[in-house]
Amino acid sequence: MIRVLIADDHNVFVEGIASLISGADDIAVVERCYNVDSVKQKLALNHVDVVLLDISFPRVEDGLELCEQIHQQHPDTKIVALTMHDDASLVKRMVKKGANGYLLKNTTKVELLQAIQTVYQGKQYFNDTILQLLLTEGPKSRKTSIGMGVRPTLTPRETEVLGLIAEGLTTQQMANQLFVSSKAVEFHRSSLLMKFGVSNTALLIKTAMELQCIN
């Protein structure tokens, strides 16, 4: 029996994933965790074969750090990133931190079970969407492109969030204006930081202005 821990700070999503897995004969959800400390505690007390890890937990950097800690402290435990982030650079960062697989949250039950079984066998798992992202990213890094004055490609929502950041709105104010959750705003903010190759909001605004992404 493959013992699975689900780590996500959205209770409804955790229960949904647990429900999908529940019908499998060879897979059992043994732990549900809604914060970083809970994941660490459960892994210290129980044997877990596979962790399904939300990268934004609650921030991208938290998920990356937790992935690395699990990999170092529990090397026999496999990690599958389960996230909204369809960004090739983030896939590579997660793999570097020790992730064995990467799935988007719109995955199907069949694909989810296949991913769990594949990483449990010591292999890596990336679905067709993620593989296509990695293949089409190209050899030039995003940071190099920014350095050469190339504007990153933004989604319509990222453009909206960038504009609101430049106006000085808080995360909650942006969430209210866009009719989305605060976590969704943080997701787009993290994506913008990665796409522009910067580490904070001030540099994000400065770089975006230099590239004429905002006025």
Beta strands, then each sheet from edge to edge (+ up, - down):
strand 1: 2-7
strand 2: 27-33
strand 3: 50-53
strand 4: 78-83
strand 5: 101-104
strand 6: 125-126
sheet 1: 2+ 1+ 3+ 4+ 5+ 6+
end
